[in-house]
Structure formats: C-alpha cells, structure tokens
C-alpha cells in the first residue's frame, strides 16, 4: 500500500513467491522494519516519488 499526496491509500497485489525487500531489526520486544525503496514505475509515479522494491523469495535452505 502506498499513500498519495492527498493521503489516499492505493493497494497493490503481490505475486506469489515475491515479497518486499526490507531489513528487520530487533532489540528485546521491539522490532523495526526498513523497506528498501527506489524510483516508482512510470505508471505509478503520480502516487509517490519512491517505490518499495519487490524481490523473489529464496526459500532454499542449505
């Protein structure tokens, strides 16, 4: 979800197997999530000047 300049929410579907690229930090019971952003796709540039990066999930474990 992204909010535009008038604070209106715009929701987007995620493709299966993909997730937001982010960093989760934890200290005790507190957690913070930092979402990696980039320039928005041209068709959505009117919504916001930044856009969350989407990455394919890598579920392989060694």
N, C-alpha and C positions, 0 to 999 in steps of 0.2 A: 504494500500500500504506500502510495505517495500522496502528499497533500500539495495542492496548487497554491498560487498566491492568495486566493480567497479562502484558503484553509479547507477546501472541499477535498474529500478523500476519493482517491481513484484506486481501485483494487485490480490486481493482475493475477492471473492463474500461473502457477509454476508447473512446468513439465515434470512428469515423473522421472526420478533419477537426477534431479538438479536441486540446488539449494543456494541460498545467499552465501557469498564469500564473506566471512566475518572472523573476528577474534573474540573469544570469550575469556574473560579474566575473572578469577575467583579468589576471594580472600575471606575466610571464615564463611559466614552465611550470605555474604554479599556477592553478587555477580554483575558484571558489566559486559555488554555486547557492543563491539565496534564493527559496524558494517563498512566494508570496502566499497567505495563509490568511484564512478567515472563519469564521463560525459554521456548524457542521455542519447538514445537513438533519435534520429531526426524527427520521427513521427510523434515522439513524446516530449520533445524539448520545450513545448509550451507549458508542461506541467511543472517541471523543476529544472534547475541548472545542474543537478547531479543525479546520478542513477546508480542503484545498487548493482554490483557485479554478481552475475549468476555463474555458478561453477557446477560441472558434472560431479556427482558424488563418486568417490572412490571407496567402495566397500570391501576391497580386497584386504585381507589381513595376513601377515606373514607369521 
